[in-house]
Amino acid sequence: MIEARHLRVLRAVASTGSFSAAGRELGCTQPAVSQQMKALEASVGTPLLVRTGREMRLTQAGESLVRHAAGILAGLTAAEEEVAAIAGLRAGRVRLVSFPSGSSTLVPTALAALRAAHPGTRVFLEEAEPPKSVELLREGECDVALAFRYEGAAGAEEWDDLVVRPLLTDRLVALVPERHRLARTAPHGSLAIGELAQEPWIAGCPRCRGQLVEVCEGAGFTPRIDFATDDYPAVVGLVGAGLGVAVLPQLAVESVRPRGVRTVALEPAVRREIVALTLPDLAQVPAVSATLDELARAGARQSATR
């Protein structure tokens, strides 16, 4: 019989490459890790690890078991949490991964409401951009992932195996220096992205950067990107200093204080869908379900203030 604790140790050895490193990650000794791996190999009746120099390499059987481990452990977590809630423990744990602009806008509102309604529920927050956040969810490293995808972008089926909770639709806006000619002349507060074709650009995160290039090429030009940074305040600061123009999601602009810049709507509109994702088994866990509900309410409030 395969035990969950053995699967957790196997995953740790696979990710760290050694018994000693896995022991440090799990908070146990190297001999304890070795003993549990021997017990797991005895249970399955075949070697799972091969020592190569100072590192451990997975056998074919080991690779297969690691692939299944995330789903198995997620199912066990769902069962443990649901049973605990039914038993009246009123406790739960949620591991949340969010992209930065979501962390500073949607997440604080949602978690404050969650703590007020369910003070026994603990939420652990980490930051990662999609698709990394989605990978962490599938690998069993988190319970809820905030992610986004642009309208009309390829790969709409990439979330078919997940529970998708829509939060809000986020529109891209242009940022120009407040003394820029287009800050004064953009009709009705909007402009076509082609009007920025000759400008130097400041680009954002890799996924947003790819979307920028795609939108610009659709308008008939390739943007000249002078600066690229994942830090939204840095993007705003560079634009405010007159070093170029940028296009950012509205949520990202709302997460910083845009000084020295003018925000202008783009026509035709370019939008991204912001969602909360989880695994089907985890969606049944009360703490995860409550977190999804509060994130959805935070998204609705954010939309209402625009």
HELIX and SHEET records of a PDB file:
HELIX    1   1 ALA A    4  THR A   16  1                                  13    
HELIX    2   2 PHE A   19  LEU A   26  1                                   8    
HELIX    3   3 GLN A   30  VAL A   44  1                                  15    
HELIX    4   4 GLN A   60  ILE A   86  1                                  27    
HELIX    5   5 PRO A  100  ALA A  117  1                                  18    
HELIX    6   6 LYS A  132  ARG A  138  1                                   7    
HELIX    7   7 ALA A  156  TRP A  159  5                                   4    
HELIX    8   8 ARG A  181  THR A  185  1                                   5    
HELIX    9   9 PRO A  187  GLY A  189  5                                   3    
HELIX   10  10 ILE A  193  LEU A  196  5                                   4    
HELIX   11  11 PRO A  206  GLY A  218  1                                  13    
HELIX   12  12 TYR A  232  GLY A  240  1                                   9    
HELIX   13  13 GLN A  250  GLU A  254  1                                   5    
HELIX   14  14 LEU A  282  GLN A  284  5                                   3    
HELIX   15  15 PRO A  286  ALA A  304  1                                  19    
SHEET    1   A 2 LEU A  49  THR A  52  0                                        
SHEET    2   A 2 GLU A  55  LEU A  58 -1                                        
SHEET    1   B 6 THR A 121  GLU A 127  0                                        
SHEET    2   B 6 GLY A  92  SER A  98  1                                        
SHEET    3   B 6 VAL A 144  TYR A 150  1                                        
SHEET    4   B 6 ARG A 271  THR A 278 -1                                        
SHEET    5   B 6 VAL A 163  PRO A 177 -1                                        
SHEET    6   B 6 ALA A 246  PRO A 249 -1                                        
SHEET    1   C 7 THR A 121  GLU A 127  0                                        
SHEET    2   C 7 GLY A  92  SER A  98  1                                        
SHEET    3   C 7 VAL A 144  TYR A 150  1                                        
SHEET    4   C 7 ARG A 271  THR A 278 -1                                        
SHEET    5   C 7 VAL A 163  PRO A 177 -1                                        
SHEET    6   C 7 VAL A 261  LEU A 266 -1                                        
SHEET    7   C 7 SER A 190  LEU A 191  1                                        
SHEET    1   D 2 PRO A 200  ALA A 203  0                                        
SHEET    2   D 2 ARG A 224  ALA A 228  1                                        
END                                                                             
